[in-house]
Amino acid sequence: MATTTNRPPRPGHDADPPGTAPDPAPSDAGLLKAATRHSAARCAALVLCSVAGAGASLLLPFAIGRALDAVLAGHAAGHVGADATRWILLCAALIAASALLDACDGVLTGTTNARTTAWLRGRVGRHVLAVGPRATARFAPGDLVARLVDNAAHAGVAPATLAALLAALVAPVGAVVALALIDGWLVVVFVAGAPLLVLLLRWFVRVSSDCVARYQEVQGTIAGRLSEAIGGARTIAAAHTEDQEARRVLGALPELSRQGHRMWRVQGRSQAQAVAVAPLLQLAVVAVAGHLVLQERISVGELLAASRYAVLATGIGMLVGQLGALVRARAAARRLGEVLAEPETSYGSGHLPPGDGLLELRGVSVARGGRTVLDGVDLTVPAGGTLAVVGRSGAGKSLLAAVAGRLADPDEGDVRLDGVPLRSLGREELRREVGYAFERPALLGTTLEGTIGFGAPRPAPARVREAARAAHADPFITRLPEGYDTLCAQAPLSGGEAQRLGLARAFARGGRLLILDDAMSSLDTVTEHHVAEALLHHTPHRSRLIIAHRAATAARADGVAWLHEGRIRAVGTHAELWQRAEYREVFGA
C-alpha cells in the first residue's frame, strides 16, 4: 500500500531545482566565434579570395594610370610602344581576375552561410532536446521555432560577413597607402574628412543594435502566439473567436512595423550621410591631384589612378550594409544564447539493482511560476503494484507524473526507483526502465509500426504487434489497407485511437515502471475496461502509476493517492476513500 506524510505548506520558491539555475547567457560574440571556427577553412578561403579581389582592385587603377601614360607617350612619339601594350594586357588580366574572384566569393559566401546556419540550428536543436520539457516551459514553442529558423539564419551570415568586412577594409586602407605613394598631399586631404565617416559608422552600430534586438524579440512573440493559435484551431473555430484570436496574434504587429521602419530609417540615413560625405572627399582629392598635375608633380595617369583610389578609400563609408548584417547577427546570436544558457538535464552513471519497480517520492516539492504546485509529497508505489493518483484539475497530478519518471526534477526532495535516486541513473538506463503514455501522444515515426516501436532500442516487430493487441490498437490498424505499414500522416485516427497507439508504445517497451498520465481519457468505457485489464495482466512485473480521472480506473488500482492542492490528502483503496463525500466530488458524484 502506498504511504504518505503530510507537511505544512511553505511559501513558493524558484521553479528550477537546486544546482540547475540558468547560467548567464553565452556571449553573443562567443557564439559567433564558435560558428566561425566551425567554418574556419571556408572562412579562410573566403578571406583569401576577398583579399585577393581587393588586391586586384588596388592594382587596377595603378595599371590603368601607367597604361594611359604609356599611350600618351606613344602618341607623342607617333606610335604605341610595347610598354603600353604590356600595361593594357595587365589591365585586362586584372579585370578578368577580379571577375573570377568575385564569382568565387559569391559561391564561398553562400556555402559558408548555409554551413554555419546548419551548424547553429543543429547545436541549438540538440541542446533543446537535451534540456527536455523544461525548454518549452521557459520558451513558447513558436518562439523556439523562430529562434531556430530565423535567428539562426541571421547569425549564420556572421563568418562570411566578417570576411567580407575584412576585404572591405583592405581596399580603403590600401587606397590610402596608394594615395600616399602618389603624393602626400592627397592623403592629407583625405584624412581631414575621414573621421566624419568613422563617426557615422559608430552612430549607426549603436542605434541599430537596439531596434534590431527589439524587432527580433517582437517577431518571436508573434511566432509564439501563432503557434498557440494553430494548436488550438479547433477550439477557436468552435468558439467562433477567429477575429479575437487574429487580433491577439497580430497585436504586436504595429510594434514590429515600428521597429522595422525605425531600422530601415537608421540604415537609410546612414547610407545617405555616407553617400553625401564620400563624393565631397573624392572631389577634394581629385581637385588637389589636378593642381599637382598642373604643377607637373604627378602625371595624367597618376591623376586617373588617384581619382580611382579616392573612390576606393571612401568605400569605408559604404560598410553600412555589412555592419548592419553584423548587428543583426549579434542580436540573433544573443537570442540563441538565451536558449543555450538553459542547463541541460544532467545524468549520473549509476545502475539499478534487481527489483520490480519500487517507486518512492520523499519530500518532493516543485514550484512553477512562483507557485508551489507540489508541496512536500511523500508517496510510495509498491513493487509490482498499481497506484492511481486522483484529484481535481490543477491539483498537480501531471507534474507529479513528470517528476516520478524524471521528465522534471523536484526543487526539493528525492525520487527513488528500487532504492536508487533517479538523478544518479544514466540516461539510457532511466529511459529503458521507465515508460510513459500521455493524454495526447506525439505520433513520431513514419509508419504506425514505427510509431509504436519509436524509441531506442527499437522493439522487435513481434513485440510491437503484441503491444498493439494489448492496447486494443490491432483491430483498427489491421483494417487499414496498408496495416502496420500505413503512414502516420495518412492514417485517419480518432483521439481514442491515437491514445491506444501511445499505450501500445508504452507496452512495447521493457522496464520496471510504467507511468500513465491520463492516457485513457479518450477511450470509450468498454475499450478502457479491456485496456485496463491488459495493463494489469500484460505488465505483471511492472509497477504502475496512473493519473486517473475515472472512478472505474481508480477502482481497479491496488491503491489510490488523493492529491489536493499539491499535497497528498489521503491514501487508501478506492472503496475506502469512496466513503468520503469530498472524494466522491472529485469524480463529480
C-alpha positions in Angstrom: 0.0 0.0 0.0 1.2 3.5 -0.8 2.2 5.7 2.2 2.1 9.4 2.7 3.1 12.0 5.2 1.6 15.5 5.0 3.8 18.5 5.7 2.7 22.1 6.4 2.6 24.3 3.4 5.6 26.5 2.6 5.8 29.7 0.6 6.5 29.4 -3.2 10.1 29.2 -4.4 12.0 29.1 -7.6 11.0 26.6 -10.2 14.5 25.4 -11.1 15.9 22.6 -8.9 19.0 23.3 -6.9 22.1 23.4 -9.0 20.2 23.9 -12.3 19.6 27.6 -12.2 20.1 29.0 -15.7 23.7 30.1 -16.3 24.4 33.6 -17.7 23.6 33.6 -21.4 26.6 32.7 -23.5 28.3 35.8 -25.1 26.9 36.6 -28.5 30.4 37.3 -29.6 31.5 33.9 -28.2 28.8 32.0 -30.1 29.7 33.8 -33.3 33.4 33.0 -32.7 32.4 29.3 -32.3 30.4 29.4 -35.5 33.4 31.0 -37.3 35.7 28.3 -36.0 33.3 25.6 -37.3 33.6 27.1 -40.8 37.3 28.1 -40.4 38.5 26.5 -43.6 35.8 28.1 -45.7 36.2 31.4 -43.9 40.0 31.3 -44.6 39.4 30.6 -48.3 36.8 33.4 -48.3 39.2 35.8 -46.7 42.0 34.9 -49.2 39.6 35.2 -52.1 38.2 38.6 -50.8 41.7 40.0 -50.1 42.9 38.8 -53.5 40.0 40.6 -55.1 40.7 43.7 -53.1 44.3 43.4 -54.2 43.3 43.2 -57.8 41.1 46.2 -57.3 44.0 48.2 -55.9 46.4 47.2 -58.7 43.9 48.1 -61.4 44.0 51.9 -61.0 47.8 51.8 -61.0 47.9 49.7 -64.2 45.3 51.9 -65.9 47.3 55.0 -65.0 50.5 53.5 -66.3 48.8 52.4 -69.5 47.4 55.9 -70.0 50.8 57.5 -69.5 52.4 54.9 -71.9 49.7 55.6 -74.6 50.1 59.3 -74.3 53.9 59.0 -74.5 53.5 56.7 -77.6 51.0 59.2 -79.2 53.5 62.0 -78.7 56.2 59.8 -80.4 53.9 58.8 -83.2 53.4 55.1 -82.3 52.2 52.9 -79.4 55.1 51.1 -77.9 55.4 47.6 -76.4 55.3 49.2 -72.9 51.7 50.5 -73.5 50.7 47.0 -74.8 52.0 45.3 -71.7 50.1 47.6 -69.3 46.9 47.2 -71.3 47.2 43.4 -71.2 47.9 43.7 -67.4 44.7 45.7 -67.1 42.7 43.1 -68.9 44.2 40.3 -66.7 43.3 42.2 -63.6 39.7 42.8 -64.7 39.4 39.0 -65.6 40.9 38.1 -62.2 38.5 40.4 -60.4 35.5 38.8 -62.1 36.7 35.3 -61.3 37.5 36.1 -57.7 34.1 37.8 -57.4 32.4 34.7 -58.6 34.4 32.5 -56.2 33.5 35.0 -53.4 29.8 34.5 -54.2 30.0 30.7 -54.1 32.0 30.7 -50.9 29.7 33.2 -49.2 26.6 31.2 -50.0 28.1 27.8 -48.9 29.6 29.3 -45.7 26.3 30.9 -44.8 24.4 27.7 -45.3 27.0 25.6 -43.4 27.2 28.0 -40.4 23.4 28.3 -40.2 23.0 24.5 -40.3 25.6 24.2 -37.5 23.9 26.7 -35.3 20.5 25.1 -35.9 21.9 21.7 -35.1 23.6 22.9 -31.9 20.6 24.8 -30.6 18.2 22.0 -31.6 20.3 19.3 -29.9 20.5 21.5 -26.8 16.7 22.0 -26.7 16.2 18.2 -26.8 18.9 17.7 -24.1 17.2 20.2 -21.8 13.9 18.4 -22.3 10.4 19.6 -21.4 11.9 22.4 -19.3 12.8 24.2 -22.6 9.2 24.6 -23.7 8.3 25.7 -20.1 10.6 28.7 -20.5 10.2 29.4 -24.2 7.0 29.2 -26.2 7.2 26.6 -28.9 6.6 29.2 -31.6 9.3 31.4 -30.2 11.7 28.4 -30.2 10.9 27.8 -33.8 11.5 31.4 -34.7 14.9 31.3 -32.9 15.9 28.1 -34.7 14.8 29.2 -38.1 15.0 33.0 -38.4 17.6 33.9 -35.8 20.0 31.1 -36.7 19.8 32.2 -40.4 20.7 35.8 -39.3 23.5 34.6 -37.1 24.8 32.3 -39.7 25.9 35.1 -42.0 28.4 36.4 -39.5 31.5 34.5 -40.6 31.1 35.4 -44.2 30.2 39.0 -43.4 33.3 39.3 -41.2 35.4 38.0 -44.1 33.8 40.5 -46.5 34.3 43.2 -43.9 38.0 42.5 -43.8 38.2 42.7 -47.5 36.2 45.9 -47.5 38.7 47.4 -45.1 41.7 46.2 -47.1 40.6 48.2 -50.1 40.3 51.6 -48.4 43.5 51.1 -46.4 45.4 50.1 -49.5 43.9 53.0 -51.4 45.1 55.5 -48.7 48.6 54.0 -48.9 48.5 54.3 -52.7 47.4 57.9 -52.5 50.4 58.5 -50.2 52.7 56.9 -52.7 51.4 59.2 -55.4 51.7 62.3 -53.3 51.5 63.0 -49.6 49.1 66.0 -50.0 46.4 63.6 -51.4 46.5 61.7 -48.1 46.3 64.9 -46.0 43.1 66.0 -47.9 41.5 62.5 -47.4 42.5 62.1 -43.7 41.0 65.5 -42.9 37.5 64.3 -43.8 37.8 60.6 -42.9 36.9 61.0 -39.1 33.4 62.1 -40.1 32.8 58.8 -41.9 34.0 56.8 -38.8 31.7 58.8 -36.5 28.8 58.0 -38.9 29.6 54.3 -38.7 29.8 54.3 -34.9 26.4 56.0 -34.6 24.9 53.5 -37.0 26.1 50.5 -35.0 24.9 52.0 -31.7 21.4 53.0 -32.8 20.7 50.0 -35.0 21.6 47.4 -32.3 18.6 48.4 -30.1 16.0 48.4 -32.8 17.2 45.1 -34.3 17.1 43.4 -30.9 13.6 44.7 -30.3 12.5 43.7 -33.8 13.6 40.1 -33.3 12.0 39.9 -29.9 8.6 41.0 -31.2 9.0 38.6 -34.1 9.4 35.8 -31.6 6.4 36.9 -29.6 4.2 36.8 -32.7 5.5 33.4 -33.7 4.7 32.1 -30.2 1.1 33.4 -30.3 0.7 32.0 -33.8 1.8 28.5 -32.7 -0.7 28.6 -29.8 -3.5 29.6 -32.2 -2.6 26.8 -34.7 -2.6 24.3 -31.8 -6.0 25.4 -30.6 -7.5 25.9 -34.1 -10.5 23.6 -33.3 -11.3 25.3 -30.1 -11.1 28.7 -31.7 -13.4 27.6 -34.6 -15.9 26.0 -32.1 -16.0 29.2 -30.0 -16.2 31.4 -33.1 -13.4 33.6 -31.8 -11.3 33.8 -35.0 -11.4 37.6 -35.1 -10.4 38.0 -31.5 -7.6 35.4 -31.9 -6.3 37.1 -35.0 -6.2 40.4 -33.1 -4.3 38.7 -30.3 -1.8 37.1 -32.6 -1.2 40.3 -34.6 -1.5 42.6 -31.7 2.3 43.1 -31.7 2.4 43.8 -35.4 2.3 47.6 -35.1 5.3 47.4 -32.8 7.1 45.1 -35.3 6.3 47.6 -38.0 7.5 50.5 -35.9 10.8 48.8 -35.2 11.2 47.7 -38.8 10.7 51.2 -40.1 13.0 52.5 -37.5 15.7 50.0 -38.5 15.4 51.0 -42.2 15.3 54.7 -41.3 18.6 54.3 -39.4 20.2 52.4 -42.2 18.9 54.7 -44.9 20.0 57.8 -43.0 23.5 56.3 -42.5 23.7 55.3 -46.2 22.6 58.8 -47.3 25.1 60.6 -45.0 27.9 58.3 -46.1 27.0 58.9 -49.8 26.8 62.6 -49.2 30.2 62.8 -47.5 32.1 60.4 -49.8 31.7 62.4 -53.0 33.0 65.6 -51.3 36.1 63.7 -50.2 36.6 62.3 -53.7 36.2 65.8 -55.3 38.7 67.2 -52.9 41.3 64.5 -53.7 40.7 64.9 -57.4 41.0 68.7 -57.2 44.3 68.5 -55.3 45.5 65.9 -57.8 44.6 68.2 -60.7 46.5 71.0 -59.1 49.5 68.7 -58.8 49.3 67.8 -62.5 49.4 71.5 -63.4 52.5 71.8 -61.3 53.8 68.7 -63.1 54.4 66.9 -59.8 52.3 63.9 -60.9 51.3 62.6 -64.4 47.9 62.4 -66.1 47.9 58.7 -65.5 48.6 59.2 -61.8 45.7 61.7 -61.7 43.4 59.0 -63.1 44.8 56.5 -60.6 44.3 59.0 -57.7 40.6 59.5 -58.7 40.0 55.7 -58.6 41.9 55.4 -55.3 39.8 58.2 -53.8 36.7 56.2 -54.7 38.2 53.0 -53.0 39.3 55.0 -50.0 35.8 56.5 -49.3 34.4 52.9 -49.6 34.8 52.8 -45.8 31.6 54.8 -45.7 29.8 52.0 -47.7 30.3 49.5 -44.9 26.8 50.2 -43.6 25.4 47.1 -45.2 28.0 44.8 -43.7 27.8 46.4 -40.3 24.0 46.1 -40.4 24.3 42.4 -41.1 26.7 42.0 -38.2 24.4 43.9 -35.9 21.5 41.6 -36.9 23.8 38.6 -36.4 24.8 39.7 -32.9 21.2 40.3 -31.9 20.2 36.9 -33.3 23.2 35.2 -31.6 22.1 36.8 -28.3 18.6 35.2 -28.6 20.2 31.8 -29.5 22.5 32.2 -26.4 19.5 32.6 -24.2 18.3 29.1 -25.3 21.8 27.6 -24.9 22.0 29.1 -21.3 19.2 26.8 -20.2 21.2 24.0 -18.5 20.9 20.5 -19.9 19.5 17.8 -17.8 22.4 16.0 -16.1 22.5 12.3 -15.7 24.7 10.0 -13.5 26.3 6.7 -14.2 24.5 4.6 -11.6 22.7 1.3 -12.2 19.6 -0.2 -10.8 19.8 -3.4 -8.7 17.4 -6.3 -9.4 13.9 -5.3 -8.5 10.3 -4.9 -9.6 9.9 -1.2 -9.6 9.6 0.2 -6.1 9.0 3.9 -6.5 9.5 6.3 -3.7 8.9 10.1 -3.6 10.4 11.6 -0.5 9.5 15.2 0.5 9.0 16.2 -3.1 8.3 19.9 -3.7 8.0 21.7 -7.1 7.2 25.3 -7.9 6.1 26.7 -11.2 5.6 30.4 -11.9 6.3 31.3 -8.3 3.5 29.0 -7.0 4.1 25.8 -5.1 2.4 23.0 -7.2 3.7 20.0 -5.2 4.3 20.6 -1.6 6.2 18.0 0.5 4.8 14.9 -1.2 5.8 11.6 0.3 4.5 8.7 -1.7 5.3 5.0 -2.4 4.3 2.8 -5.2 4.8 -0.8 -4.2 7.0 -3.1 -6.3 4.8 -4.6 -9.0 1.7 -2.7 -7.7 -0.6 -0.2 -9.2 -1.3 3.2 -7.7 -3.8 5.6 -9.1 -3.4 9.4 -8.4 -6.7 11.3 -8.4 -7.5 14.9 -7.8 -9.3 18.0 -9.1 -7.9 19.9 -12.1 -4.9 21.9 -11.1 -4.0 19.7 -8.2 -0.6 18.8 -9.6 -1.2 15.3 -11.0 0.6 15.7 -14.3 3.6 17.4 -12.6 3.7 14.5 -10.1 3.8 12.1 -13.1 6.6 14.0 -14.7 8.6 14.1 -11.5 8.1 10.3 -10.9 9.9 9.4 -14.2 12.3 12.4 -14.2 10.7 14.4 -17.0 11.0 17.1 -14.4 13.2 17.5 -11.3 11.9 18.4 -7.9 13.1 21.6 -6.3 13.3 19.8 -3.0 13.1 16.1 -2.1 14.2 12.9 -3.8 12.7 10.3 -6.2 14.0 6.8 -6.0 13.4 3.6 -8.0 14.3 0.4 -6.2 16.3 2.5 -3.8 18.4 4.4 -6.3 17.9 8.2 -6.8 16.7 8.9 -10.4 19.3 11.7 -10.6 22.1 9.2 -10.3 20.9 6.9 -13.1 22.3 7.1 -16.6 20.0 8.4 -19.3 19.8 5.1 -21.2 19.0 3.0 -18.1 16.5 5.5 -16.8 14.5 5.6 -20.1 14.8 1.9 -20.6 13.3 1.2 -17.1 10.6 3.9 -17.0 7.9 4.0 -19.7 5.3 6.7 -20.3 1.9 7.1 -22.0 0.3 10.5 -22.3 -3.1 12.0 -22.9 -2.0 13.4 -26.3 0.7 11.2 -27.5 3.1 12.5 -30.2 2.8 10.1 -33.2 6.5 10.1 -34.0 7.7 7.7 -36.6 7.0 7.2 -40.3 4.5 4.3 -40.1 2.1 3.1 -37.4 4.6 0.3 -36.7 7.4 2.8 -36.4 5.2 4.9 -34.1 4.6 2.0 -31.7 8.2 1.0 -31.8 9.6 4.5 -31.5 12.5 4.7 -29.1 15.9 3.2 -28.5 16.4 0.4 -28.6 13.7 -0.4 -31.1 11.5 -3.4 -30.1 11.1 -6.4 -32.4 8.1 -6.4 -34.8 6.6 -9.3 -32.9 6.8 -7.2 -29.7 5.2 -4.3 -31.5 2.2 -6.3 -32.6 1.8 -7.9 -29.2 1.7 -4.5 -27.6 -0.8 -3.3 -30.1 -3.1 -6.2 -29.3 -2.8 -5.5 -25.6 -3.7 -1.8 -26.2 -6.6 -2.8 -28.5 -5.0 -0.9 -31.4 -4.5 -4.0 -33.5 -8.2 -4.1 -34.8 -8.3 -0.6 -36.3 -4.7 -0.9 -37.6 -5.4 -4.2 -39.5 -8.5 -2.7 -41.1 -6.3 -0.1 -42.9 -5.2 -1.1 -46.4 -1.5 -0.9 -45.5 -2.0 -2.2 -42.0 1.1 -1.6 -39.8 2.9 0.0 -42.8 0.3 2.8 -43.1 2.0 6.2 -43.0 1.1 8.1 -39.9 0.3 11.2 -41.9 -2.3 9.2 -43.9 -3.9 7.3 -41.0 -7.4 8.7 -40.1 -7.1 8.5 -36.3 -9.6 9.5 -33.7 -8.4 10.8 -30.3 -9.0 7.4 -28.7 -7.1 5.6 -31.4 -4.2 7.9 -31.0 -4.2 7.2 -27.3 -4.2 3.4 -28.0 -1.1 3.9 -30.1 0.5 5.7 -27.3 -0.4 3.0 -24.9 0.9 0.3 -27.3 4.2 2.2 -27.4 4.4 2.1 -23.6 3.5 -1.6 -23.5 6.2 -2.4 -26.1 9.0 -1.0 -24.0 10.6 -3.1 -21.3 11.3 -1.7 -17.9 10.0 -1.9 -14.3 7.9 1.3 -14.0 5.0 2.4 -16.3 3.5 5.9 -15.8 0.2 6.7 -17.5 -0.6 10.5 -17.5 -4.4 10.5 -18.2 -3.6 8.1 -21.1 -7.0 6.5 -21.3 -9.2 9.6 -21.1 -10.4 9.4 -24.7 -11.2 5.7 -24.7 -14.8 4.5 -24.6 -15.9 2.6 -21.5 -15.6 -0.8 -23.0 -12.2 -0.2 -24.5 -11.0 1.4 -21.4 -12.0 -1.7 -19.4 -10.1 -4.0 -21.8 -7.0 -1.8 -21.9 -7.0 -1.5 -18.1 -7.2 -5.3 -17.8 -4.4 -5.7 -20.3 -2.4 -3.1 -18.3 -2.7 -5.1 -15.1 -2.1 -8.5 -16.8 0.1 -7.6 -19.7 2.7 -5.9 -17.5 2.8 -8.2 -14.4 6.3 -7.4 -13.4 6.0 -3.6 -13.6 4.9 -1.0 -11.1 2.2 1.3 -12.5 1.5 4.9 -11.6 -1.8 6.0 -13.2 -3.2 9.5 -13.3 -6.9 8.7 -13.3 -10.0 10.8 -13.9 -12.5 8.0 -14.0 -13.7 6.2 -10.9 -13.6 2.9 -12.7 -9.9 3.3 -13.4 -9.2 4.2 -9.7 -11.2 1.2 -8.6 -9.0 -1.2 -10.5 -5.8 0.0 -8.8 -4.3 -1.6 -5.8 -4.4 1.8 -4.1 -5.3 5.4 -4.6 -3.5 8.6 -3.7 -5.8 11.6 -3.4 -3.9 14.7 -4.4 -5.4 18.0 -3.2 -3.8 21.4 -3.9 -0.3 19.9 -4.2 -0.5 17.7 -1.1 -1.5 14.1 -0.5 -4.7 14.3 1.4 -5.3 10.6 1.8 -4.1 7.2 0.6 -6.2 4.0 0.6 -8.3 1.8 -1.6 -10.9 3.3 -3.9 -13.6 1.6 -1.8 -12.3 3.1 1.4 -12.0 6.6 0.1 -15.4 6.4 -1.6 -17.0 6.6 1.8 -15.9 10.3 2.0 -18.2 12.8 0.2 -15.3 15.1 -0.7 -13.5 12.2 -2.5 -16.7 11.4 -4.5 -16.9 15.0 -5.5 -13.5 14.6 -7.3 -15.4 12.3 -9.8 -18.5 14.6 -9.9 -20.5 12.1 -7.8 
